[in-house]
Amino acid sequence: MHAELHRFLARLTGTVVLTLVPVIFTAFVSMPMALSRHPGEPAPAGQVARHMS
């Protein structure tokens, strides 16, 4: 692989990863707060289903 192409792909991959890390972190932190539970847990009895938007 050409050295310039290798450097470009390394920087592109780094940029994509550094962009996605805060997005994924925010999603995993805010989902349980919005649902008042973790997504895999069953909803408590008596809790009305609501839209998250």
HELIX and SHEET records of a PDB file:
HELIX    1   1 ALA A    3  LEU A   35  1                                  33    
END                                                                             
